[in-house]
């Protein structure tokens, strides 16, 4: 396992909250916490941007993927509208989490709640080459559930 160093800055809203951290030795994502000053209620169907109070400086060639937490999704119907969210290596602003309540009851986000997870990934750049034809495959152009129909 390769470890990379990432600089992180907390704004005053996040002071006193733990930095993102791995919950277990095998975890691939770090828990990210809500840096709300007052509880925020998400009504069913409602979308809100939840502040984290953190900014990071990723090394070039890496991204941070912000993903929903499965426990919140299963128990409360809480997810992310843009999942996964992408933090680019040249972004230096605060990380915000766009939560949605797909459940049928109001959900309250409290200060320090673990609301998302952050996975650090290597980024590969593609060099596109335009061609007249693509190489054939058994699947061909079949899509949208096509592989499950044969």
C-alpha atoms as one frame of an Amber mdcrd trajectory, in Angstrom:
protein
   0.000   0.000   0.000   1.409   3.368  -1.010   0.900   6.358   1.292   0.900
   9.896  -0.104   1.029  13.055   1.972  -1.857  15.468   1.601  -1.908  18.913
   3.150  -5.198  19.822   4.798  -6.476  23.099   6.202  -9.422  23.521   8.555
 -11.334  26.772   8.512 -12.602  28.159  11.843 -15.971  26.385  11.396 -14.218
  22.998  11.577 -11.978  23.712  14.554 -12.349  21.018  17.180 -13.610  18.418
  14.712 -11.423  15.425  13.854  -9.666  15.511  10.491 -10.922  12.954   7.963
  -9.768   9.534   9.107  -9.906   5.862   8.183 -12.294   3.957  10.471 -10.463
   0.641  10.117  -7.131  -0.663   8.784  -8.807  -1.978   5.616 -10.955   1.095
   4.877 -10.382   2.692   1.482 -12.277   5.875   2.340 -11.734   8.420   5.092
 -14.807   9.593   6.983 -15.618  13.264   6.347 -17.592  15.193   8.962 -20.196
  17.936   8.877 -18.905  21.321  10.041 -22.335  22.809  10.633 -22.730  25.452
  13.328 -26.398  24.572  13.917 -28.231  21.333  13.088 -29.520  21.200   9.492
 -32.741  19.327   8.719 -33.091  17.633   5.347 -36.746  17.058   4.534 -37.675
  14.136   2.236 -36.658  15.024  -1.325 -34.585  18.009  -0.185 -31.013  18.715
  -1.322 -28.572  20.788   0.748 -24.891  21.632   0.573 -23.277  20.610   3.858
 -19.989  22.295   4.764 -16.988  20.277   5.933 -14.717  23.184   6.834 -11.746
  21.489   5.165  -9.605  22.279   2.142  -6.936  19.955   0.755  -3.924  20.219
  -1.549  -3.687  17.012  -3.532  -0.483  16.156  -5.364  -0.682  16.463  -9.148
  -1.876  13.201 -10.653  -4.357  12.431  -7.855  -8.020  13.141  -7.161 -10.260
  12.797  -4.139 -13.549  11.026  -4.738 -16.316  11.987  -2.337 -18.744   9.120
  -1.871 -21.895   8.518   0.170 -21.827   6.475   3.357 -23.663   3.183   3.014
 -25.002   3.266   6.585 -26.711   6.632   6.024 -28.149   5.374   2.749 -29.463
   2.122   4.216 -30.800   3.429   7.520 -32.048   6.891   6.499 -32.149   7.130
   2.685 -29.415   9.789   2.695 -27.238   9.986  -0.413 -25.299  12.377  -2.581
 -26.695  13.945  -5.726 -23.310  14.003  -7.496 -21.907  10.659  -6.507 -19.039
  10.352  -6.581 -18.014  13.969  -6.306 -14.565  14.752  -7.655 -11.980  17.008
  -6.018  -9.305  17.889  -8.583  -5.647  18.313  -7.653  -5.746  22.048  -8.434
  -8.853  22.829  -6.317  -8.098  24.626  -3.052 -11.576  25.594  -1.839 -13.705
  24.067   0.875 -15.070  20.600   0.263 -18.854  20.677   0.396 -21.090  17.603
   0.422 -24.312  17.756  -1.628 -26.663  15.561   0.397 -30.162  14.468  -0.608
 -32.825  12.859   1.543 -34.346  10.024  -0.501 -36.001   8.707   2.648 -39.532
   9.315   3.889 -38.649  11.119   7.153 -36.743  14.302   7.973 -33.048  13.736
   8.690 -30.997  16.024  10.927 -27.303  16.638  10.224 -25.459  17.456  13.460
 -22.032  18.989  13.923 -19.377  16.296  13.604 -21.633  13.717  11.924 -19.814
  11.483   9.453 -21.634  12.415   6.235 -19.404  11.127   3.417 -16.194   9.314
   2.689 -13.168  10.495   0.754 -11.136   8.099  -1.396  -7.807   9.217  -2.873
  -7.167   7.845  -6.364  -4.496   8.050  -9.025  -5.590   9.898 -12.170  -4.703
   8.793 -15.672  -4.978  11.147 -18.619  -6.290   9.848 -21.925  -4.927  10.796
 -25.336  -7.898  10.434 -27.678  -7.255   9.204 -31.214 -10.112   9.647 -33.675
 -10.607   6.673 -36.023 -13.124   5.641 -38.693 -13.813   2.191 -37.170 -13.458
   0.552 -33.752 -12.297  -3.033 -33.261 -15.227  -5.496 -33.110 -16.258  -7.352
 -29.924 -18.791 -10.074 -29.144 -20.966  -7.507 -27.351 -20.751  -4.889 -30.079
 -23.125  -1.931 -29.646 -25.462  -3.669 -27.175 -26.048  -1.584 -24.049 -28.520
  -0.691 -21.294 -28.952  -4.200 -19.907 -28.060  -5.919 -23.178 -25.616  -8.372
 -21.587 -28.327  -9.792 -19.307 -30.702 -10.691 -22.161 -28.752 -13.481 -23.873
